[in-house]
Amino acid sequence: MPTVVVYTIRSCPHCAKVRTLFTNNGVQFTEYDVDKDEIRWREAMALAGGKDIVPVIDIDGKIFFGAYTPKMDRELKKELGITA
């Protein structure tokens, strides 16, 4: 199982969609609320190339960030081997 870290804020609908995708497919992940943790916010920004954006998803060092679009959905599923 890959190591999955997600940087989010609670009010973000795109973050909620990522949470739902992972939870519904049994993906174990660590989630950091960057509204409550400045160190994690800085980490997320660094991973996203300096952009102040969420969600930021780190799957074994491969980074995904931004709006949860159909393209991101496909990429995350491919990376995690989710076929449904």
mmCIF file of the N, C-alpha and C atoms, coordinates in Angstrom:
data_MODEL
# 
_entry.id   MODEL 
# 
loop_
_atom_site.group_PDB 
_atom_site.id 
_atom_site.type_symbol 
_atom_site.label_atom_id 
_atom_site.label_alt_id 
_atom_site.label_comp_id 
_atom_site.label_asym_id 
_atom_site.label_entity_id 
_atom_site.label_seq_id 
_atom_site.pdbx_PDB_ins_code 
_atom_site.Cartn_x 
_atom_site.Cartn_y 
_atom_site.Cartn_z 
_atom_site.occupancy 
_atom_site.B_iso_or_equiv 
_atom_site.pdbx_formal_charge 
_atom_site.auth_seq_id 
_atom_site.auth_comp_id 
_atom_site.auth_asym_id 
_atom_site.auth_atom_id 
_atom_site.pdbx_PDB_model_num 
ATOM 1   N N  . MET A 1 1  ? 0.849   -1.181 0.000   1.00 0.00 ? 1  MET A N  1 
ATOM 2   C CA . MET A 1 1  ? 0.000   0.000  0.000   1.00 0.00 ? 1  MET A CA 1 
ATOM 3   C C  . MET A 1 1  ? 0.890   1.239  0.000   1.00 0.00 ? 1  MET A C  1 
ATOM 4   N N  . PRO A 1 2  ? 0.607   2.178  -0.854  1.00 0.00 ? 2  PRO A N  1 
ATOM 5   C CA . PRO A 1 2  ? 1.438   3.384  -0.909  1.00 0.00 ? 2  PRO A CA 1 
ATOM 6   C C  . PRO A 1 2  ? 1.224   4.279  0.313   1.00 0.00 ? 2  PRO A C  1 
ATOM 7   N N  . THR A 1 3  ? 2.195   5.128  0.549   1.00 0.00 ? 3  THR A N  1 
ATOM 8   C CA . THR A 1 3  ? 2.057   6.146  1.577   1.00 0.00 ? 3  THR A CA 1 
ATOM 9   C C  . THR A 1 3  ? 1.354   7.338  0.951   1.00 0.00 ? 3  THR A C  1 
ATOM 10  N N  . VAL A 1 4  ? 0.219   7.729  1.539   1.00 0.00 ? 4  VAL A N  1 
ATOM 11  C CA . VAL A 1 4  ? -0.598  8.804  0.994   1.00 0.00 ? 4  VAL A CA 1 
ATOM 12  C C  . VAL A 1 4  ? -0.767  9.879  2.062   1.00 0.00 ? 4  VAL A C  1 
ATOM 13  N N  . VAL A 1 5  ? -0.400  11.108 1.699   1.00 0.00 ? 5  VAL A N  1 
ATOM 14  C CA . VAL A 1 5  ? -0.568  12.260 2.590   1.00 0.00 ? 5  VAL A CA 1 
ATOM 15  C C  . VAL A 1 5  ? -1.389  13.298 1.842   1.00 0.00 ? 5  VAL A C  1 
ATOM 16  N N  . VAL A 1 6  ? -2.402  13.840 2.524   1.00 0.00 ? 6  VAL A N  1 
ATOM 17  C CA . VAL A 1 6  ? -3.291  14.820 1.913   1.00 0.00 ? 6  VAL A CA 1 
ATOM 18  C C  . VAL A 1 6  ? -3.298  16.079 2.772   1.00 0.00 ? 6  VAL A C  1 
ATOM 19  N N  . TYR A 1 7  ? -3.061  17.215 2.144   1.00 0.00 ? 7  TYR A N  1 
ATOM 20  C CA . TYR A 1 7  ? -3.110  18.523 2.800   1.00 0.00 ? 7  TYR A CA 1 
ATOM 21  C C  . TYR A 1 7  ? -4.424  19.176 2.390   1.00 0.00 ? 7  TYR A C  1 
ATOM 22  N N  . THR A 1 8  ? -5.246  19.546 3.371   1.00 0.00 ? 8  THR A N  1 
ATOM 23  C CA . THR A 1 8  ? -6.593  20.023 3.085   1.00 0.00 ? 8  THR A CA 1 
ATOM 24  C C  . THR A 1 8  ? -6.960  21.209 3.985   1.00 0.00 ? 8  THR A C  1 
ATOM 25  N N  . ILE A 1 9  ? -8.135  21.752 3.698   1.00 0.00 ? 9  ILE A N  1 
ATOM 26  C CA . ILE A 1 9  ? -8.847  22.599 4.657   1.00 0.00 ? 9  ILE A CA 1 
ATOM 27  C C  . ILE A 1 9  ? -10.280 22.080 4.698   1.00 0.00 ? 9  ILE A C  1 
ATOM 28  N N  . ARG A 1 10 ? -10.927 22.198 5.812   1.00 0.00 ? 10 ARG A N  1 
ATOM 29  C CA . ARG A 1 10 ? -12.261 21.614 6.000   1.00 0.00 ? 10 ARG A CA 1 
ATOM 30  C C  . ARG A 1 10 ? -13.312 22.201 5.069   1.00 0.00 ? 10 ARG A C  1 
ATOM 31  N N  . SER A 1 11 ? -13.212 23.465 4.710   1.00 0.00 ? 11 SER A N  1 
ATOM 32  C CA . SER A 1 11 ? -14.246 24.114 3.902   1.00 0.00 ? 11 SER A CA 1 
ATOM 33  C C  . SER A 1 11 ? -14.076 23.890 2.396   1.00 0.00 ? 11 SER A C  1 
ATOM 34  N N  . CYS A 1 12 ? -13.100 23.126 1.995   1.00 0.00 ? 12 CYS A N  1 
ATOM 35  C CA . CYS A 1 12 ? -12.786 22.936 0.578   1.00 0.00 ? 12 CYS A CA 1 
ATOM 36  C C  . CYS A 1 12 ? -13.574 21.754 -0.006  1.00 0.00 ? 12 CYS A C  1 
ATOM 37  N N  . PRO A 1 13 ? -14.455 22.007 -0.993  1.00 0.00 ? 13 PRO A N  1 
ATOM 38  C CA . PRO A 1 13 ? -15.220 20.908 -1.586  1.00 0.00 ? 13 PRO A CA 1 
ATOM 39  C C  . PRO A 1 13 ? -14.343 19.924 -2.366  1.00 0.00 ? 13 PRO A C  1 
ATOM 40  N N  . HIS A 1 14 ? -13.255 20.388 -2.931  1.00 0.00 ? 14 HIS A N  1 
ATOM 41  C CA . HIS A 1 14 ? -12.345 19.492 -3.661  1.00 0.00 ? 14 HIS A CA 1 
ATOM 42  C C  . HIS A 1 14 ? -11.633 18.552 -2.684  1.00 0.00 ? 14 HIS A C  1 
ATOM 43  N N  . CYS A 1 15 ? -11.298 19.068 -1.515  1.00 0.00 ? 15 CYS A N  1 
ATOM 44  C CA . CYS A 1 15 ? -10.681 18.244 -0.473  1.00 0.00 ? 15 CYS A CA 1 
ATOM 45  C C  . CYS A 1 15 ? -11.656 17.157 -0.023  1.00 0.00 ? 15 CYS A C  1 
ATOM 46  N N  . ALA A 1 16 ? -12.926 17.527 0.122   1.00 0.00 ? 16 ALA A N  1 
ATOM 47  C CA . ALA A 1 16 ? -13.952 16.565 0.525   1.00 0.00 ? 16 ALA A CA 1 
ATOM 48  C C  . ALA A 1 16 ? -14.070 15.442 -0.500  1.00 0.00 ? 16 ALA A C  1 
ATOM 49  N N  . LYS A 1 17 ? -13.975 15.769 -1.771  1.00 0.00 ? 17 LYS A N  1 
ATOM 50  C CA . LYS A 1 17 ? -14.065 14.751 -2.825  1.00 0.00 ? 17 LYS A CA 1 
ATOM 51  C C  . LYS A 1 17 ? -12.889 13.786 -2.762  1.00 0.00 ? 17 LYS A C  1 
ATOM 52  N N  . VAL A 1 18 ? -11.697 14.309 -2.481  1.00 0.00 ? 18 VAL A N  1 
ATOM 53  C CA . VAL A 1 18 ? -10.523 13.439 -2.338  1.00 0.00 ? 18 VAL A CA 1 
ATOM 54  C C  . VAL A 1 18 ? -10.711 12.512 -1.138  1.00 0.00 ? 18 VAL A C  1 
ATOM 55  N N  . ARG A 1 19 ? -11.144 13.070 -0.014  1.00 0.00 ? 19 ARG A N  1 
ATOM 56  C CA . ARG A 1 19 ? -11.405 12.277 1.186   1.00 0.00 ? 19 ARG A CA 1 
ATOM 57  C C  . ARG A 1 19 ? -12.392 11.141 0.879   1.00 0.00 ? 19 ARG A C  1 
ATOM 58  N N  . THR A 1 20 ? -13.471 11.488 0.179   1.00 0.00 ? 20 THR A N  1 
ATOM 59  C CA . THR A 1 20 ? -14.497 10.501 -0.157  1.00 0.00 ? 20 THR A CA 1 
ATOM 60  C C  . THR A 1 20 ? -13.931 9.412  -1.065  1.00 0.00 ? 20 THR A C  1 
ATOM 61  N N  . LEU A 1 21 ? -13.184 9.800  -2.097  1.00 0.00 ? 21 LEU A N  1 
ATOM 62  C CA . LEU A 1 21 ? -12.571 8.817  -2.993  1.00 0.00 ? 21 LEU A CA 1 
ATOM 63  C C  . LEU A 1 21 ? -11.711 7.833  -2.201  1.00 0.00 ? 21 LEU A C  1 
ATOM 64  N N  . PHE A 1 22 ? -10.850 8.358  -1.358  1.00 0.00 ? 22 PHE A N  1 
ATOM 65  C CA . PHE A 1 22 ? -9.940  7.497  -0.603  1.00 0.00 ? 22 PHE A CA 1 
ATOM 66  C C  . PHE A 1 22 ? -10.696 6.624  0.384   1.00 0.00 ? 22 PHE A C  1 
ATOM 67  N N  . THR A 1 23 ? -11.626 7.202  1.124   1.00 0.00 ? 23 THR A N  1 
ATOM 68  C CA . THR A 1 23 ? -12.375 6.453  2.126   1.00 0.00 ? 23 THR A CA 1 
ATOM 69  C C  . THR A 1 23 ? -13.214 5.354  1.477   1.00 0.00 ? 23 THR A C  1 
ATOM 70  N N  . ASN A 1 24 ? -13.901 5.686  0.395   1.00 0.00 ? 24 ASN A N  1 
ATOM 71  C CA . ASN A 1 24 ? -14.761 4.705  -0.272  1.00 0.00 ? 24 ASN A CA 1 
ATOM 72  C C  . ASN A 1 24 ? -13.981 3.564  -0.913  1.00 0.00 ? 24 ASN A C  1 
ATOM 73  N N  . ASN A 1 25 ? -12.696 3.778  -1.156  1.00 0.00 ? 25 ASN A N  1 
ATOM 74  C CA . ASN A 1 25 ? -11.877 2.745  -1.803  1.00 0.00 ? 25 ASN A CA 1 
ATOM 75  C C  . ASN A 1 25 ? -10.845 2.127  -0.864  1.00 0.00 ? 25 ASN A C  1 
ATOM 76  N N  . GLY A 1 26 ? -10.990 2.378  0.430   1.00 0.00 ? 26 GLY A N  1 
ATOM 77  C CA . GLY A 1 26 ? -10.116 1.747  1.422   1.00 0.00 ? 26 GLY A CA 1 
ATOM 78  C C  . GLY A 1 26 ? -8.679  2.221  1.396   1.00 0.00 ? 26 GLY A C  1 
ATOM 79  N N  . VAL A 1 27 ? -8.442  3.414  0.865   1.00 0.00 ? 27 VAL A N  1 
ATOM 80  C CA . VAL A 1 27 ? -7.080  3.958  0.815   1.00 0.00 ? 27 VAL A CA 1 
ATOM 81  C C  . VAL A 1 27 ? -6.767  4.572  2.172   1.00 0.00 ? 27 VAL A C  1 
ATOM 82  N N  . GLN A 1 28 ? -5.721  4.076  2.804   1.00 0.00 ? 28 GLN A N  1 
ATOM 83  C CA . GLN A 1 28 ? -5.287  4.661  4.070   1.00 0.00 ? 28 GLN A CA 1 
ATOM 84  C C  . GLN A 1 28 ? -4.478  5.912  3.764   1.00 0.00 ? 28 GLN A C  1 
ATOM 85  N N  . PHE A 1 29 ? -4.769  6.992  4.487   1.00 0.00 ? 29 PHE A N  1 
ATOM 86  C CA . PHE A 1 29 ? -4.066  8.243  4.236   1.00 0.00 ? 29 PHE A CA 1 
ATOM 87  C C  . PHE A 1 29 ? -3.939  9.044  5.511   1.00 0.00 ? 29 PHE A C  1 
ATOM 88  N N  . THR A 1 30 ? -2.934  9.893  5.521   1.00 0.00 ? 30 THR A N  1 
ATOM 89  C CA . THR A 1 30 ? -2.738  10.857 6.595   1.00 0.00 ? 30 THR A CA 1 
ATOM 90  C C  . THR A 1 30 ? -3.206  12.196 6.073   1.00 0.00 ? 30 THR A C  1 
ATOM 91  N N  . GLU A 1 31 ? -4.021  12.878 6.867   1.00 0.00 ? 31 GLU A N  1 
ATOM 92  C CA . GLU A 1 31 ? -4.559  14.161 6.440   1.00 0.00 ? 31 GLU A CA 1 
ATOM 93  C C  . GLU A 1 31 ? -4.092  15.260 7.378   1.00 0.00 ? 31 GLU A C  1 
ATOM 94  N N  . TYR A 1 32 ? -3.648  16.359 6.802   1.00 0.00 ? 32 TYR A N  1 
ATOM 95  C CA . TYR A 1 32 ? -3.251  17.533 7.563   1.00 0.00 ? 32 TYR A CA 1 
ATOM 96  C C  . TYR A 1 32 ? -4.147  18.702 7.180   1.00 0.00 ? 32 TYR A C  1 
ATOM 97  N N  . ASP A 1 33 ? -4.770  19.316 8.179   1.00 0.00 ? 33 ASP A N  1 
ATOM 98  C CA . ASP A 1 33 ? -5.593  20.509 7.980   1.00 0.00 ? 33 ASP A CA 1 
ATOM 99  C C  . ASP A 1 33 ? -4.655  21.714 8.028   1.00 0.00 ? 33 ASP A C  1 
ATOM 100 N N  . VAL A 1 34 ? -4.367  22.286 6.871   1.00 0.00 ? 34 VAL A N  1 
ATOM 101 C CA . VAL A 1 34 ? -3.381  23.367 6.807   1.00 0.00 ? 34 VAL A CA 1 
ATOM 102 C C  . VAL A 1 34 ? -3.905  24.681 7.371   1.00 0.00 ? 34 VAL A C  1 
ATOM 103 N N  . ASP A 1 35 ? -5.210  24.769 7.619   1.00 0.00 ? 35 ASP A N  1 
ATOM 104 C CA . ASP A 1 35 ? -5.757  25.947 8.310   1.00 0.00 ? 35 ASP A CA 1 
ATOM 105 C C  . ASP A 1 35 ? -5.307  25.987 9.761   1.00 0.00 ? 35 ASP A C  1 
ATOM 106 N N  . LYS A 1 36 ? -4.999  24.822 10.308  1.00 0.00 ? 36 LYS A N  1 
ATOM 107 C CA . LYS A 1 36 ? -4.668  24.711 11.730  1.00 0.00 ? 36 LYS A CA 1 
ATOM 108 C C  . LYS A 1 36 ? -3.191  24.465 11.991  1.00 0.00 ? 36 LYS A C  1 
ATOM 109 N N  . ASP A 1 37 ? -2.398  24.319 10.941  1.00 0.00 ? 37 ASP A N  1 
ATOM 110 C CA . ASP A 1 37 ? -0.995  23.941 11.118  1.00 0.00 ? 37 ASP A CA 1 
ATOM 111 C C  . ASP A 1 37 ? -0.141  24.663 10.077  1.00 0.00 ? 37 ASP A C  1 
ATOM 112 N N  . GLU A 1 38 ? 0.521   25.724 10.499  1.00 0.00 ? 38 GLU A N  1 
ATOM 113 C CA . GLU A 1 38 ? 1.305   26.534 9.563   1.00 0.00 ? 38 GLU A CA 1 
ATOM 114 C C  . GLU A 1 38 ? 2.475   25.765 8.965   1.00 0.00 ? 38 GLU A C  1 
ATOM 115 N N  . ILE A 1 39 ? 3.087   24.886 9.731   1.00 0.00 ? 39 ILE A N  1 
ATOM 116 C CA . ILE A 1 39 ? 4.205   24.097 9.210   1.00 0.00 ? 39 ILE A CA 1 
ATOM 117 C C  . ILE A 1 39 ? 3.730   23.215 8.064   1.00 0.00 ? 39 ILE A C  1 
ATOM 118 N N  . ARG A 1 40 ? 2.583   22.568 8.249   1.00 0.00 ? 40 ARG A N  1 
ATOM 119 C CA . ARG A 1 40 ? 2.029   21.715 7.186   1.00 0.00 ? 40 ARG A CA 1 
ATOM 120 C C  . ARG A 1 40 ? 1.582   22.555 5.988   1.00 0.00 ? 40 ARG A C  1 
ATOM 121 N N  . TRP A 1 41 ? 1.067   23.764 6.240   1.00 0.00 ? 41 TRP A N  1 
ATOM 122 C CA . TRP A 1 41 ? 0.694   24.665 5.143   1.00 0.00 ? 41 TRP A CA 1 
ATOM 123 C C  . TRP A 1 41 ? 1.918   24.988 4.293   1.00 0.00 ? 41 TRP A C  1 
ATOM 124 N N  . ARG A 1 42 ? 3.037   25.267 4.955   1.00 0.00 ? 42 ARG A N  1 
ATOM 125 C CA . ARG A 1 42 ? 4.271   25.560 4.213   1.00 0.00 ? 42 ARG A CA 1 
ATOM 126 C C  . ARG A 1 42 ? 4.748   24.330 3.432   1.00 0.00 ? 42 ARG A C  1 
ATOM 127 N N  . GLU A 1 43 ? 4.620   23.155 4.027   1.00 0.00 ? 43 GLU A N  1 
ATOM 128 C CA . GLU A 1 43 ? 4.968   21.921 3.315   1.00 0.00 ? 43 GLU A CA 1 
ATOM 129 C C  . GLU A 1 43 ? 4.113   21.775 2.054   1.00 0.00 ? 43 GLU A C  1 
ATOM 130 N N  . ALA A 1 44 ? 2.810   21.985 2.215   1.00 0.00 ? 44 ALA A N  1 
ATOM 131 C CA . ALA A 1 44 ? 1.890   21.853 1.082   1.00 0.00 ? 44 ALA A CA 1 
ATOM 132 C C  . ALA A 1 44 ? 2.245   22.836 -0.022  1.00 0.00 ? 44 ALA A C  1 
ATOM 133 N N  . MET A 1 45 ? 2.535   24.070 0.350   1.00 0.00 ? 45 MET A N  1 
ATOM 134 C CA . MET A 1 45 ? 2.914   25.073 -0.649  1.00 0.00 ? 45 MET A CA 1 
ATOM 135 C C  . MET A 1 45 ? 4.192   24.664 -1.377  1.00 0.00 ? 45 MET A C  1 
ATOM 136 N N  . ALA A 1 46 ? 5.157   24.158 -0.639  1.00 0.00 ? 46 ALA A N  1 
ATOM 137 C CA . ALA A 1 46 ? 6.408   23.717 -1.262  1.00 0.00 ? 46 ALA A CA 1 
ATOM 138 C C  . ALA A 1 46 ? 6.156   22.577 -2.245  1.00 0.00 ? 46 ALA A C  1 
ATOM 139 N N  . LEU A 1 47 ? 5.309   21.621 -1.861  1.00 0.00 ? 47 LEU A N  1 
ATOM 140 C CA . LEU A 1 47 ? 4.996   20.495 -2.746  1.00 0.00 ? 47 LEU A CA 1 
ATOM 141 C C  . LEU A 1 47 ? 4.252   20.941 -4.000  1.00 0.00 ? 47 LEU A C  1 
ATOM 142 N N  . ALA A 1 48 ? 3.461   22.021 -3.866  1.00 0.00 ? 48 ALA A N  1 
ATOM 143 C CA . ALA A 1 48 ? 2.678   22.537 -4.992  1.00 0.00 ? 48 ALA A CA 1 
ATOM 144 C C  . ALA A 1 48 ? 3.421   23.622 -5.755  1.00 0.00 ? 48 ALA A C  1 
ATOM 145 N N  . GLY A 1 49 ? 4.727   23.676 -5.630  1.00 0.00 ? 49 GLY A N  1 
ATOM 146 C CA . GLY A 1 49 ? 5.522   24.626 -6.386  1.00 0.00 ? 49 GLY A CA 1 
ATOM 147 C C  . GLY A 1 49 ? 5.319   26.069 -5.969  1.00 0.00 ? 49 GLY A C  1 
ATOM 148 N N  . GLY A 1 50 ? 5.033   26.280 -4.682  1.00 0.00 ? 50 GLY A N  1 
ATOM 149 C CA . GLY A 1 50 ? 4.856   27.628 -4.164  1.00 0.00 ? 50 GLY A CA 1 
ATOM 150 C C  . GLY A 1 50 ? 3.435   28.145 -4.251  1.00 0.00 ? 50 GLY A C  1 
ATOM 151 N N  . LYS A 1 51 ? 2.527   27.333 -4.774  1.00 0.00 ? 51 LYS A N  1 
ATOM 152 C CA . LYS A 1 51 ? 1.129   27.757 -4.899  1.00 0.00 ? 51 LYS A CA 1 
ATOM 153 C C  . LYS A 1 51 ? 0.384   27.525 -3.586  1.00 0.00 ? 51 LYS A C  1 
ATOM 154 N N  . ASP A 1 52 ? -0.428  28.497 -3.214  1.00 0.00 ? 52 ASP A N  1 
ATOM 155 C CA . ASP A 1 52 ? -1.281  28.391 -2.028  1.00 0.00 ? 52 ASP A CA 1 
ATOM 156 C C  . ASP A 1 52 ? -2.591  27.756 -2.483  1.00 0.00 ? 52 ASP A C  1 
ATOM 157 N N  . ILE A 1 53 ? -2.612  26.413 -2.512  1.00 0.00 ? 53 ILE A N  1 
ATOM 158 C CA . ILE A 1 53 ? -3.746  25.685 -3.085  1.00 0.00 ? 53 ILE A CA 1 
ATOM 159 C C  . ILE A 1 53 ? -3.942  24.381 -2.325  1.00 0.00 ? 53 ILE A C  1 
ATOM 160 N N  . VAL A 1 54 ? -5.174  23.956 -2.228  1.00 0.00 ? 54 VAL A N  1 
ATOM 161 C CA . VAL A 1 54 ? -5.501  22.642 -1.684  1.00 0.00 ? 54 VAL A CA 1 
ATOM 162 C C  . VAL A 1 54 ? -6.558  22.008 -2.584  1.00 0.00 ? 54 VAL A C  1 
ATOM 163 N N  . PRO A 1 55 ? -6.682  20.722 -2.582  1.00 0.00 ? 55 PRO A N  1 
ATOM 164 C CA . PRO A 1 55 ? -5.853  19.788 -1.851  1.00 0.00 ? 55 PRO A CA 1 
ATOM 165 C C  . PRO A 1 55 ? -4.484  19.599 -2.514  1.00 0.00 ? 55 PRO A C  1 
ATOM 166 N N  . VAL A 1 56 ? -3.542  19.187 -1.694  1.00 0.00 ? 56 VAL A N  1 
ATOM 167 C CA . VAL A 1 56 ? -2.243  18.730 -2.179  1.00 0.00 ? 56 VAL A CA 1 
ATOM 168 C C  . VAL A 1 56 ? -2.146  17.280 -1.727  1.00 0.00 ? 56 VAL A C  1 
ATOM 169 N N  . ILE A 1 57 ? -1.870  16.403 -2.663  1.00 0.00 ? 57 ILE A N  1 
ATOM 170 C CA . ILE A 1 57 ? -1.833  14.970 -2.389  1.00 0.00 ? 57 ILE A CA 1 
ATOM 171 C C  . ILE A 1 57 ? -0.459  14.440 -2.753  1.00 0.00 ? 57 ILE A C  1 
ATOM 172 N N  . ASP A 1 58 ? 0.154   13.747 -1.802  1.00 0.00 ? 58 ASP A N  1 
ATOM 173 C CA . ASP A 1 58 ? 1.471   13.140 -1.992  1.00 0.00 ? 58 ASP A CA 1 
ATOM 174 C C  . ASP A 1 58 ? 1.291   11.628 -1.914  1.00 0.00 ? 58 ASP A C  1 
ATOM 175 N N  . ILE A 1 59 ? 1.490   10.943 -3.034  1.00 0.00 ? 59 ILE A N  1 
ATOM 176 C CA . ILE A 1 59 ? 1.399   9.484  -3.084  1.00 0.00 ? 59 ILE A CA 1 
ATOM 177 C C  . ILE A 1 59 ? 2.790   8.963  -3.386  1.00 0.00 ? 59 ILE A C  1 
ATOM 178 N N  . ASP A 1 60 ? 3.465   8.510  -2.341  1.00 0.00 ? 60 ASP A N  1 
ATOM 179 C CA . ASP A 1 60 ? 4.837   8.002  -2.489  1.00 0.00 ? 60 ASP A CA 1 
ATOM 180 C C  . ASP A 1 60 ? 5.735   8.965  -3.258  1.00 0.00 ? 60 ASP A C  1 
ATOM 181 N N  . GLY A 1 61 ? 5.586   10.264 -2.986  1.00 0.00 ? 61 GLY A N  1 
ATOM 182 C CA . GLY A 1 61 ? 6.439   11.268 -3.609  1.00 0.00 ? 61 GLY A CA 1 
ATOM 183 C C  . GLY A 1 61 ? 5.912   11.837 -4.918  1.00 0.00 ? 61 GLY A C  1 
ATOM 184 N N  . LYS A 1 62 ? 4.844   11.291 -5.449  1.00 0.00 ? 62 LYS A N  1 
ATOM 185 C CA . LYS A 1 62 ? 4.220   11.852 -6.641  1.00 0.00 ? 62 LYS A CA 1 
ATOM 186 C C  . LYS A 1 62 ? 3.145   12.833 -6.174  1.00 0.00 ? 62 LYS A C  1 
ATOM 187 N N  . ILE A 1 63 ? 3.204   14.065 -6.663  1.00 0.00 ? 63 ILE A N  1 
ATOM 188 C CA . ILE A 1 63 ? 2.368   15.144 -6.145  1.00 0.00 ? 63 ILE A CA 1 
ATOM 189 C C  . ILE A 1 63 ? 1.237   15.477 -7.109  1.00 0.00 ? 63 ILE A C  1 
ATOM 190 N N  . PHE A 1 64 ? 0.058   15.640 -6.539  1.00 0.00 ? 64 PHE A N  1 
ATOM 191 C CA . PHE A 1 64 ? -1.145  16.085 -7.248  1.00 0.00 ? 64 PHE A CA 1 
ATOM 192 C C  . PHE A 1 64 ? -1.702  17.258 -6.453  1.00 0.00 ? 64 PHE A C  1 
ATOM 193 N N  . PHE A 1 65 ? -2.209  18.270 -7.138  1.00 0.00 ? 65 PHE A N  1 
ATOM 194 C CA . PHE A 1 65 ? -2.802  19.384 -6.397  1.00 0.00 ? 65 PHE A CA 1 
ATOM 195 C C  . PHE A 1 65 ? -3.799  20.136 -7.253  1.00 0.00 ? 65 PHE A C  1 
ATOM 196 N N  . GLY A 1 66 ? -4.694  20.831 -6.571  1.00 0.00 ? 66 GLY A N  1 
ATOM 197 C CA . GLY A 1 66 ? -5.658  21.670 -7.260  1.00 0.00 ? 66 GLY A CA 1 
ATOM 198 C C  . GLY A 1 66 ? -7.046  21.081 -7.283  1.00 0.00 ? 66 GLY A C  1 
ATOM 199 N N  . ALA A 1 67 ? -7.861  21.617 -8.151  1.00 0.00 ? 67 ALA A N  1 
ATOM 200 C CA . ALA A 1 67 ? -9.267  21.234 -8.241  1.00 0.00 ? 67 ALA A CA 1 
ATOM 201 C C  . ALA A 1 67 ? -9.419  19.749 -8.546  1.00 0.00 ? 67 ALA A C  1 
ATOM 202 N N  . TYR A 1 68 ? -10.410 19.141 -7.912  1.00 0.00 ? 68 TYR A N  1 
ATOM 203 C CA . TYR A 1 68 ? -10.722 17.733 -8.152  1.00 0.00 ? 68 TYR A CA 1 
ATOM 204 C C  . TYR A 1 68 ? -11.573 17.648 -9.421  1.00 0.00 ? 68 TYR A C  1 
ATOM 205 N N  . THR A 1 69 ? -10.906 17.490 -10.526 1.00 0.00 ? 69 THR A N  1 
ATOM 206 C CA . THR A 1 69 ? -11.534 17.415 -11.840 1.00 0.00 ? 69 THR A CA 1 
ATOM 207 C C  . THR A 1 69 ? -11.614 15.944 -12.273 1.00 0.00 ? 69 THR A C  1 
ATOM 208 N N  . PRO A 1 70 ? -12.343 15.661 -13.338 1.00 0.00 ? 70 PRO A N  1 
ATOM 209 C CA . PRO A 1 70 ? -12.325 14.287 -13.853 1.00 0.00 ? 70 PRO A CA 1 
ATOM 210 C C  . PRO A 1 70 ? -10.905 13.808 -14.180 1.00 0.00 ? 70 PRO A C  1 
ATOM 211 N N  . LYS A 1 71 ? -10.063 14.712 -14.663 1.00 0.00 ? 71 LYS A N  1 
ATOM 212 C CA . LYS A 1 71 ? -8.674  14.336 -14.961 1.00 0.00 ? 71 LYS A CA 1 
ATOM 213 C C  . LYS A 1 71 ? -7.944  13.931 -13.681 1.00 0.00 ? 71 LYS A C  1 
ATOM 214 N N  . MET A 1 72 ? -8.089  14.721 -12.613 1.00 0.00 ? 72 MET A N  1 
ATOM 215 C CA . MET A 1 72 ? -7.427  14.361 -11.358 1.00 0.00 ? 72 MET A CA 1 
ATOM 216 C C  . MET A 1 72 ? -7.979  13.038 -10.837 1.00 0.00 ? 72 MET A C  1 
ATOM 217 N N  . ASP A 1 73 ? -9.286  12.843 -10.936 1.00 0.00 ? 73 ASP A N  1 
ATOM 218 C CA . ASP A 1 73 ? -9.903  11.591 -10.501 1.00 0.00 ? 73 ASP A CA 1 
ATOM 219 C C  . ASP A 1 73 ? -9.248  10.409 -11.210 1.00 0.00 ? 73 ASP A C  1 
ATOM 220 N N  . ARG A 1 74 ? -9.117  10.501 -12.530 1.00 0.00 ? 74 ARG A N  1 
ATOM 221 C CA . ARG A 1 74 ? -8.484  9.422  -13.305 1.00 0.00 ? 74 ARG A CA 1 
ATOM 222 C C  . ARG A 1 74 ? -7.032  9.210  -12.877 1.00 0.00 ? 74 ARG A C  1 
ATOM 223 N N  . GLU A 1 75 ? -6.296  10.300 -12.698 1.00 0.00 ? 75 GLU A N  1 
ATOM 224 C CA . GLU A 1 75 ? -4.881  10.194 -12.331 1.00 0.00 ? 75 GLU A CA 1 
ATOM 225 C C  . GLU A 1 75 ? -4.707  9.557  -10.951 1.00 0.00 ? 75 GLU A C  1 
ATOM 226 N N  . LEU A 1 76 ? -5.525  9.978  -9.993  1.00 0.00 ? 76 LEU A N  1 
ATOM 227 C CA . LEU A 1 76 ? -5.430  9.405  -8.648  1.00 0.00 ? 76 LEU A CA 1 
ATOM 228 C C  . LEU A 1 76 ? -5.787  7.924  -8.668  1.00 0.00 ? 76 LEU A C  1 
ATOM 229 N N  . LYS A 1 77 ? -6.859  7.585  -9.366  1.00 0.00 ? 77 LYS A N  1 
ATOM 230 C CA . LYS A 1 77 ? -7.260  6.177  -9.453  1.00 0.00 ? 77 LYS A CA 1 
ATOM 231 C C  . LYS A 1 77 ? -6.179  5.344  -10.116 1.00 0.00 ? 77 LYS A C  1 
ATOM 232 N N  . LYS A 1 78 ? -5.581  5.850  -11.168 1.00 0.00 ? 78 LYS A N  1 
ATOM 233 C CA . LYS A 1 78 ? -4.508  5.126  -11.851 1.00 0.00 ? 78 LYS A CA 1 
ATOM 234 C C  . LYS A 1 78 ? -3.316  4.922  -10.914 1.00 0.00 ? 78 LYS A C  1 
ATOM 235 N N  . GLU A 1 79 ? -2.922  5.994  -10.237 1.00 0.00 ? 79 GLU A N  1 
ATOM 236 C CA . GLU A 1 79 ? -1.772  5.919  -9.331  1.00 0.00 ? 79 GLU A CA 1 
ATOM 237 C C  . GLU A 1 79 ? -2.000  4.921  -8.200  1.00 0.00 ? 79 GLU A C  1 
ATOM 238 N N  . LEU A 1 80 ? -3.243  4.818  -7.733  1.00 0.00 ? 80 LEU A N  1 
ATOM 239 C CA . LEU A 1 80 ? -3.573  3.959  -6.601  1.00 0.00 ? 80 LEU A CA 1 
ATOM 240 C C  . LEU A 1 80 ? -4.099  2.587  -7.015  1.00 0.00 ? 80 LEU A C  1 
ATOM 241 N N  . GLY A 1 81 ? -4.246  2.367  -8.315  1.00 0.00 ? 81 GLY A N  1 
ATOM 242 C CA . GLY A 1 81 ? -4.738  1.086  -8.796  1.00 0.00 ? 81 GLY A CA 1 
ATOM 243 C C  . GLY A 1 81 ? -6.220  0.858  -8.496  1.00 0.00 ? 81 GLY A C  1 
ATOM 244 N N  . ILE A 1 82 ? -6.979  1.943  -8.439  1.00 0.00 ? 82 ILE A N  1 
ATOM 245 C CA . ILE A 1 82 ? -8.423  1.850  -8.213  1.00 0.00 ? 82 ILE A CA 1 
ATOM 246 C C  . ILE A 1 82 ? -9.098  1.648  -9.564  1.00 0.00 ? 82 ILE A C  1 
ATOM 247 N N  . THR A 1 83 ? -9.821  0.561  -9.712  1.00 0.00 ? 83 THR A N  1 
ATOM 248 C CA . THR A 1 83 ? -10.417 0.239  -11.000 1.00 0.00 ? 83 THR A CA 1 
ATOM 249 C C  . THR A 1 83 ? -11.906 0.533  -11.072 1.00 0.00 ? 83 THR A C  1 
ATOM 250 N N  . ALA A 1 84 ? -12.528 0.797  -9.956  1.00 0.00 ? 84 ALA A N  1 
ATOM 251 C CA . ALA A 1 84 ? -13.992 1.046  -9.955  1.00 0.00 ? 84 ALA A CA 1 
ATOM 252 C C  . ALA A 1 84 ? -14.320 2.462  -10.358 1.00 0.00 ? 84 ALA A C  1 
# 
